[in-house]
Every structure is written in C-alpha cells, then in structure tokens.
C-alpha cells in the first residue's frame, strides 16, 4: 500500500479512534490502575483473578469504544424497543428463570444472562426518550407515567429478589425524573409518602432483607453469622489508620477475615492497606469522575442527551456511595460492587456502557439538533 493511500485510510478511520474524552479517560485509567494494585493484594492466594481482571478491563474499554461511536440519535431510536425487550426478559426471568443462591435472577439462553443488569442503562434511556418527546408540555401526568415506567422494571427486579440492582435502577431512573424538572415540593411529598409507607415496605421485605437491616443497626447480635461481614469490614477500615499498613500487608484481608474481599468488600482491603490518605485520594478520583460526567451533561445539546448523561453519572455515584456505605457499616449489605475497583466482568461492562454513553454525548454535542 502506498504512503498516501495509508494516510488516506488513517484519515477515514481516525474519527473512530479519537472518540474518547481525554479528561474522562484519564480519570478512568487512574481508577483502574488503583483497582489493579488493590486487586493484586486482595487476590493473593486466589489464582487467575488478576488475569481475568485484566481481560475484563480490556473488555471494558472495547465496550466503551463501541458505544462512544453510537450517536445519541440512534440511542433515541432504540430506547423504546430496548426497554420493551428488557421488561420482557425480566418477565421471562420471573416465569422461567434459573435459581442460584435462593434468587431467581438469570435466564439460560445458551449462556446464563442477568437481564436486570441491562435495565440499569435501558431504563434511564427510556425515561430520557419519554421526556424528550414531551419537552415543553410536561404535566403532573407526565411525571406519573415516568414513575410507572420506572416502577415496572424495579418491581420485577425486587421480586427476584435483587435489592442492590433495584436500588441502582431507581437511582439512575429517578435522576432522570428529577433532572426533567420535578418540583422540590413533589420531592418533599414523595419523602413524606415514603416515610409513611415504611411499615408496608417492611412487611413485604424478605426475611433475609429484614435481617440485613437489623444487622446494620446492631451487628453484634450475630457476630459470627449475619453480622460477620459488617464487623470485619469496619475493623479493616478502622485499622488502616492514617496511612495504612502498606500494600499487601493488610492482616484482615490476608488472614481471610474479610469476606468477598475481591468483589463487594474490596474497599475494606484498600482502606486497611492505604489508610485515610488513600481513601481521600480514591474519593477525589470519584468526585472528579462525577464532576466530569455532570460537566458533559451540562454541555449536552438537548434534553435527551442531558438527561441521559446525568443518569449515567448518577450510576457511578450510586455504585460508589452504596458500596462505601455498605463496607463502612452505614448502609445494609446489598451486594453492590465498588465501581472500577471490584472484580467482576458484568459490572465493568455496565460501567463501560455508561462511560461510552457519556463519551458519545460529549463527542456528538455539536452534531445533535436541539
């Protein structure tokens, strides 16, 4: 191939390889670097974890690259069929799903899939499409329909039961409803209604969910059973002190007192080894990630992209807030991973979809009609 032909080919292909938003990419690379350092220590004695994590990171960047090349106009066109397909799959899970560890969350279609993960992205996309199509004519009925669109998948996910995923779908979906213009008076009314409904909610919770709440209030009532996770994780977080015990020198993790130390409780491993200083650095990275996401949402050209980018940012915030609160003993244990830190391919794919959407909104901000 001649030199000018190669240059011509590069000019045509270059837009597909320069889609990443530089500030967002730098933040993500830093978070994933911290993740690899922490997981290496947490997975000592567990063969194959680091290799799998590296493959998952490559998959994350590939998914993010693919989605960042999809225009927001195409996302609008697929929002309704994707949401419909997602709800249909959730109904199939309720009817024909596979039961694992006491929960019916998976469908077997050659491989086992978990449709609820799909709804973290699709539900806010559907709500953003709905509000875009009703832009300028929003009424109380509009917000009522939006709430129903959110309640359908959330109800099906809670039924599985999968409270952690349901909370993330609620966070992403409700952020769209709020950013669409929900009045503060309505928020106060919802808060009062939610407080009044607590006895009803308590009555419909599964026994294990009630136990998690009671364990949160006083984990010492069952220190070797339900309270073990919270007690050991808070000990690890506190024992890190100001600067931590040092990389690979965390006693709680390496003496196997921390359960699920490579996934849901990896923050306890990180806190013990890097201390308060390390935690502050990690929180700054998350704040920068959320700030960049909100900046992209603020610069988005129309209501759909603004709401969608805001919801994807809220997914990052909800993941981090719920996991850190869970590990620190502030929130019940609900099985939510720490974004970009925890081991697990499904969560990284979901985060890659969210990152790709943010980068697509940023990339196409001048091409989308307002």
N, C-alpha and C positions, 0 to 999 in steps of 0.2 A: 504494500500500500504506500502510495506517495505521501510526502510530508504534508502537502496542502490538503490531501484527502483526509489524513488523520486529524489535522486541525479542524477541518470542516465537521468531521464526526464528533469531535470533542465539543464544538460549539453547540451542536444539536443535543448532545447528551448532558452538557454541563448543568442546565437548569434542574435536572433530576438528581444531581449530586450536590447541589448547593442549597438544598431546601431547609437545612437545619438552622434554627435561630441560634446565633452564636452565644448570647448570654445564657439562654436556657440550656444549651448543650453543655457549656462549661459547668454549670451547677449540677447537672445530672451526672457528668463524668466524675466530679468530686464526690458526690454521694455514693456512686457505685465503687469508687476507689476505697472509700471508708468501709463500704459493705464487704469488699473482698478481704480487706485487712482483718475486719472483725470476724467474718465467717471462717477464715483460716484458723483463727484461735478457737472459735466455738466448735469447729468440726474436727479438731484433733482427736484421733481415735475412731473417726467415722469415715471410712474410705469412700471416695467417689463424690463427696459433697462439693468440693471445690471445682472439680472438673465439670460437674453438672451445672454449677452456678455460672461458670464461665460460658457454657453453651447457652444458658438462659439469658445472659447479658447480651450475647450476640443476637439471639432471637429478639430481644427487646429492641435493639437498635434497628433490626430489619423491619419489625412491625412498625416502629415509629417512622422509618423512612417511607414505607409503603403508604401509610395513612397520610403523611405530610404531603404526598403527591396527589392526594384526592382533593378536589376542590370543594369548598363549602356548598356550592350549588348542587353537586352530586350528593353530598350528605343530606341536604334537604329532601332530595328526591327519594332517597332510600329510607328516610326516617320512619315513615308510616309502615311500609312492608317489613322493616327490620323489627319494629316494635310489635307488630302483629305476630310475626314469626316467633319472637321471644316469649310472648304471652302463651302462644300455642304450645311451645316446648315446656313451659312451666306447668301447663295443664297436663301434658303428657307425663311429666315427672310425677305429678300428684296421682295419676292413674296407673302408670306402668314403671315408675322409677325404681332404681336399684337402691336397696337399703344397705348403708355402711355405717357402722358405729351408731346404730339406732336412729339414723336420719335418712330420709328419702330425698336425695339431692341430685342424683345422677341418672342419665339416660345412657343406655348402651346402644350405640349405632356403629358397630364395628369396633369403636373405642368408647370409653366412658367419657361423657361430656357433662359439664355442670352449667346449665342454661342461666342460672342466677348470676354468674359472673358476667355474662353477656349483657344483662339488664343494667349493670352499673353505668354503661356507656349509652345504651339504646334508650333508656327511659328519659334521661335529660335531653337527648337529641330529639325525641318525640315531643317533649314539652316545649322545647325551643321552636320546633316547627309549628306547633299549635299557636304559640303566642305571636310568631312572625306573621301567620296568616290572619290573626285578629288584631294586628297592630293598628292603634288608633281607635279601636272600638271595644276596649276591654270593659267588662262589667263584672258584677259580683258572680253572675252565672258563668262567666269565662273562667274565673278562678275556681269555681265549684267543679267545672268539667276537668280542669287541670288537676285538681286534687284527686278526682276519681281516676284519672289516667295514672297517677302516681300510686294510688291505693291498690289498684288491681294487681300489679306485679309484687308489691310489698306484701300484700296479704297472702299471695301464693308462696312467697319465699318464707315468710314467718311460719306457714303451715308445715314446712318441710321437716323439722324446723331449722332455720339458719338465721339466728338473730343478728350475727355480725354483718353478714351480707345485706340483710334488710336495712340495718342502720346506715350503711354506706349508700344504698339506693335512695333512702329517704333524704340523706344529706345532699346528694347530688341533685335529686329532683326538687326538693324544697328550695334549694338555692336558685333554681330557675324561676320558680313561682315568686320568690321574694324579689329577685332582680327585675322581674317583669313589671313590678310596680305594686306589690301587695302593701297595703297601708299599715302603718305601725299600730293603728287601732285594731286591725284584724289580727296582728301578731299577739297583742295583749289578750284579745278574746280567745285566740287559739291556746295560749298558755293557760288561761283560766279553765278552759274546757278540758285541756289535757290533765290539769291537776285534779279536776273533778272526776275525770274518768279513771284515775289511778286504781281505785278499788276494782273496777270492772276489768282493767288490764291485768291486775294481779290475779284475778280469778281465772283468767284464760291462759295464763302462763303455764308452761310445762313444769313439772316438778323440779327438773334439773336447773331450769332458769330461775325459779324461786330460790333454790339452794345457792345459786351463784350470787344473788342479791344479798341473801342473809350472810353468806360467807364474806362478802365485801364489808358488811357492817362489822362483823367480828370473826375474822378468820381463825382465831384461836379456839373456836368451838369445835373444830375438826382439823387440828394441825397436821395430822398425817393423811388426811383424805381430801375433802373439798378445799380446805384452806391451805394446803401444801404449796400450791402454785404461787399464791399471793405472798405468803410468808417468806418463801425462799427468794423470790424475785426482789422484794423490798429489802431483804437483808443484803442481797448483792448490790443493789443500787446504793444503799447507805454505806456499805463497807468500802466503796471506791474512794470515799473522801474527796479531797480537793483535786488531786492529780491522778488518782487511780493506782492500782497495784502493778501496772505495767502490762504491756502486750504479752499475751499467752501465760500470764501469771495470776489469772483470776481463780481463786480457790473454789468459789461456789460453782463455777462452770465446770472446772476440770475434775472436781470431786463428784460431779454429776448430781448436785443438789438442785440445779435449775432444770426444770422440765422443758422440753421443746426448745432447747437453747439455740438451735439454728433457725428456728422459724418464729413463732409468736413471741418468744421471750428473748430474742437476741439483744434487745435494748438493755436487758439486765446484764448480759455478758459485757456489752460495750461500756456500760456505766461503771462496772466493777473494775475494768482494766484501764479506763481513761478518766474516770472521776468526773467531778463537776466541770472542770475545764473542758474536757472532751464533750460533755453534754451540751455546754454552751455553744461550742463550735458546731455541733450537729444541728442544734436548734437554729443557729444563724443560717446554715445552709437551707433548712426547710423554710425559714422566713424569706430568704432570697428567692427560693423556688416559687413560693406562693405570691410574693410581690411581683415577680416577672410574669406569672400567669395572670394576675389582676391587671398588670400593665397591658398585656396583649388583649385582654377582654375590654379594657377601657378604650383602646385604639381600634377596636373592631368596627367595621363599616356599617353593619346593620344589626337589627335586633336579634336575628337568629344566631349570628356568629358571636355577638356579645354575650348572649345567654349561655351558649354552648361552651365558650371559653371560660366563663365564670364557673360553670358547673364542673368542668374538668379540673379547675384549680381547687374547687371545694373537695373533690375526691382526694387530692393529695393531702389537703388539710385534715379531712376526716380520718383517713388512714393513720396519719401521724398522731393526731390528738387522741384517738381512741386507743391505739396501741400503747403509747406512752402512759396514758392514764390507767390502762389496764395493768401494765407492768409495775407501775408505781403504787398501785392499790387505791387509786382514786375512782376507777370505774370497774364494773364487773368484768370477769374474764369472758370474752365473746369470740375469741379466735380470729382477730384481725391482725394481719402481718404489718410490720413496720416498713413503709414504702422504701424500695430500693435497697433495704438492708437485709430483710428476711430472705431465707432460702425458699424458692418456690417458683416454678415456671408460670403457673396460671396467673398469679398476682402480677408478675413482671409483664406478661402480655397485656393485661388490663391497663397497667400503668403506661405501657408503650402506646396503646391505643389513645389514651388521654394525652400523652405528650405529642403524638402525631397530629391530633386534632388541634392542639394549641399552635403547633408549628404551621399547620395548614392555614389557620386563621391569620397568623402573622404574615405568612408568605403571600396570601391572596387578598390582603386587606385593600389593595388598590384596584383589584380586579372585580371585587364583589359590588354589585349595584346596591345602593342604599334604598 
